[in-house]
Amino acid sequence: MPEHQSARDYIAARNAGNADAASRIVTEVTARYETRTTDGSELAELLNANLTIPLAQEG
């Protein structure tokens, strides 16, 4: 299980087929990374989830 809540939320959004929520989470985490509010581990968890969790079909 991912360490960061954002990664868990991202996985849940992908499993639900909610591309908008997944995209919003990536945007928020990227902004935190760019301002050094978070280290690279949070973004790395999102990348790993992106590569391993397929986006389900909505509905």
Residue pairs with C-beta under 8 A, 6 or more apart in sequence:
1 8
2 8
2 11
2 45
2 49
3 41
3 45
4 41
4 42
4 45
6 25
6 28
6 29
6 42
6 45
6 46
7 42
7 45
7 46
7 49
9 21
9 25
10 22
10 25
10 26
10 46
10 49
10 50
11 49
11 53
13 19
13 21
13 22
13 25
14 22
14 49
14 50
14 53
14 54
14 55
14 56
15 53
15 56
16 56
16 58
17 55
17 56
17 57
17 58
17 59
18 58
19 55
19 58
22 55
25 46
26 46
26 50
29 38
29 42
29 43
29 46
30 43
32 38
32 42
33 39
33 40
33 42
33 43
